[in-house]
Amino acid sequence: MKLTHTSNSAVHAAYDMPDDADPLAFLLELNLGCAAKEKAGEKIRLPGLPLAPMEQANFVSDDCIQSPRL
């Protein structure tokens, strides 16, 4: 239950979602809006840092958990 609450809190914070919003309905509406903009030829903001590629290297590291090679 704690993990679900933590992930819901992270989604709310990441998308500036109101506390009383249903996460699935909110994300579906967001996705439909992005799809409509893309279909109309408009640019949509991609996830991640809105920086030039050379600047993003300052925020990327390899200190993460990696799955073993099979």
TORMIGU-471206 format. One record per residue: residue number from 1; residue in one letter; y, z, x of N, C-alpha, C in turn. Coordinates in steps of 0.1 Angstrom, whole numbers, always signed. Each point is the difference from the previous one (the first is absolute). Layout:
<atoms>
ATOM/pos/code/n_north/n_up/n_east/ca_north/ca_up/ca_east/c_north/c_up/c_east
ATOM/NUM/A/Y/Z/X/Y/Z/X/Y/Z/X .
...
</atoms>
This chain:
<atoms>
ATOM/pos/code/n_north/n_up/n_east/ca_north/ca_up/ca_east/c_north/c_up/c_east
ATOM/1/M/-12/+0/+8/+12/+0/-8/+13/+0/+9 .
ATOM/2/K/-1/+8/+11/+12/+0/+9/+3/-13/+6 .
ATOM/3/L/-11/-8/+4/+2/-13/+6/+7/-10/-10 .
ATOM/4/T/-5/+1/-13/+6/-9/-10/+15/+4/-2 .
ATOM/5/H/+3/+12/-1/+14/+5/-1/+8/-5/+12 .
ATOM/6/T/-5/+1/+12/+7/-5/+12/+2/-15/+0 .
ATOM/7/S/-10/-7/-4/+1/-15/+0/+10/-4/-11 .
ATOM/8/N/+0/+7/-12/+9/-3/-11/+14/+3/+5 .
ATOM/9/S/+2/+11/+7/+14/+3/+5/+4/-10/+10 .
ATOM/10/A/-9/-5/+8/+4/-10/+10/+4/-13/-7 .
ATOM/11/V/-7/-4/-10/+3/-12/-7/+14/+1/-7 .
ATOM/12/H/+2/+12/-7/+13/+2/-6/+11/-1/+10 .
ATOM/13/A/-1/+6/+11/+10/+0/+10/+2/-14/+6 .
ATOM/14/A/-11/-7/+3/+1/-13/+6/+7/-10/-9 .
ATOM/15/Y/-2/+1/-13/+6/-10/-9/+11/+5/-8 .
ATOM/16/D/+5/+12/+4/+12/+6/-8/-3/+1/-15 .
ATOM/17/M/-13/+4/-3/-5/+0/-13/+5/+13/-7 .
ATOM/18/P/+5/+0/-12/+3/+12/-7/-12/+9/-1 .
ATOM/19/D/+2/+13/-1/-11/+10/+0/-8/-2/-12 .
ATOM/20/D/+6/-4/-12/-8/-1/-12/-6/-13/-2 .
ATOM/21/A/+1/-9/+9/-6/-14/-1/-15/+0/+2 .
ATOM/22/D/-7/-8/-7/-14/-3/+2/-2/-9/+12 .
ATOM/23/P/-6/+5/+10/-1/-8/+13/-6/-14/-3 .
ATOM/24/L/-11/-1/-7/-6/-13/-2/+9/-10/-8 .
ATOM/25/A/+7/+5/-10/+9/-9/-8/+12/-4/+9 .
ATOM/26/F/+5/+10/+7/+11/-3/+9/-3/-11/+10 .
ATOM/27/L/-11/+2/+7/-4/-10/+10/-4/-13/-5 .
ATOM/28/L/-6/-1/-13/-2/-12/-6/+13/-8/-3 .
ATOM/29/E/+10/+8/-6/+13/-6/-3/+6/-6/+13 .
ATOM/30/L/-1/+8/+11/+6/-4/+12/-7/-13/+6 .
ATOM/31/N/-13/+0/-1/-8/-12/+4/+4/-12/-8 .
ATOM/32/L/+1/+1/-13/+3/-11/-9/+14/-5/+3 .
ATOM/33/G/+9/+9/+3/+14/-4/+4/+0/-8/+13 .
ATOM/34/C/-7/+5/+10/-1/-7/+13/-7/-14/-2 .
ATOM/35/A/-10/-1/-9/-7/-13/-2/+10/-10/-7 .
ATOM/36/A/+8/+5/-9/+9/-9/-7/+11/-5/+10 .
ATOM/37/K/+5/+9/+8/+10/-4/+10/-6/-10/+10 .
ATOM/38/E/-12/+2/+4/-7/-9/+10/-2/-14/-7 .
ATOM/39/K/-4/+0/-13/-3/-12/-7/+13/-8/-2 .
ATOM/40/A/+11/+7/-1/+13/-6/-2/+6/-5/+14 .
ATOM/41/G/-7/+3/+11/+5/-4/+13/+9/+9/+6 .
ATOM/42/E/+2/+12/-6/+8/+10/+6/-7/+8/+11 .
ATOM/43/K/+8/+5/+10/-7/+8/+10/-2/+14/-5 .
ATOM/44/I/-11/+5/+4/-3/+14/-4/-1/+8/+13 .
ATOM/45/R/+4/+13/-1/-1/+8/+12/-14/+5/+2 .
ATOM/46/L/-5/-3/+12/-14/+4/+3/-1/+14/+4 .
ATOM/47/P/-11/+6/-1/-2/+14/+4/+2/+2/+15 .
ATOM/48/G/+4/+12/+4/+1/+2/+14/+15/+2/+4 .
ATOM/49/L/+2/+1/+13/+14/+2/+5/+8/-13/-1 .
ATOM/50/P/+12/+0/-6/+8/-12/-1/+7/-2/+13 .
ATOM/51/L/-7/-3/+11/+6/-2/+13/-5/-13/+5 .
ATOM/52/A/+8/-5/+10/-5/-12/+7/-13/+3/+7 .
ATOM/53/P/-9/-9/+2/-13/+2/+6/+1/+7/+14 .
ATOM/54/M/+10/-3/+8/+1/+6/+13/+4/+15/-1 .
ATOM/55/E/+7/+4/-11/+4/+14/-2/-12/+8/-5 .
ATOM/56/Q/-9/-6/-8/-11/+7/-6/-9/+6/+10 .
ATOM/57/A/-1/-6/+12/-9/+5/+11/+4/+14/+3 .
ATOM/58/N/+12/+4/-2/+4/+14/+3/-6/+10/-9 .
ATOM/59/F/-5/-4/-11/-6/+9/-11/-15/-2/-1 .
ATOM/60/V/-6/-7/+8/-15/-2/-1/-7/+6/+12 .
ATOM/61/S/-11/+7/-3/-8/+6/+11/-14/-3/-3 .
ATOM/62/D/-9/+3/+10/-14/-1/-2/-7/+13/-1 .
ATOM/63/D/+7/+11/-3/-6/+13/-1/-4/+3/-14 .
ATOM/64/C/-10/-7/-4/-5/+1/-14/-16/+1/+1 .
ATOM/65/I/-5/+4/-11/-15/+1/-1/-5/-14/-2 .
ATOM/66/Q/-10/-4/+8/-5/-14/-2/-15/+2/-2 .
ATOM/67/S/-5/-9/-9/-14/+0/-3/-8/-5/+13 .
ATOM/68/P/-12/+5/+1/-8/-5/+12/-4/-15/-2 .
ATOM/69/R/-1/-7/+11/-5/-14/-1/-15/+0/-3 .
ATOM/70/L/-4/-9/-9/-14/-1/-4/-7/-11/+8 .
</atoms>
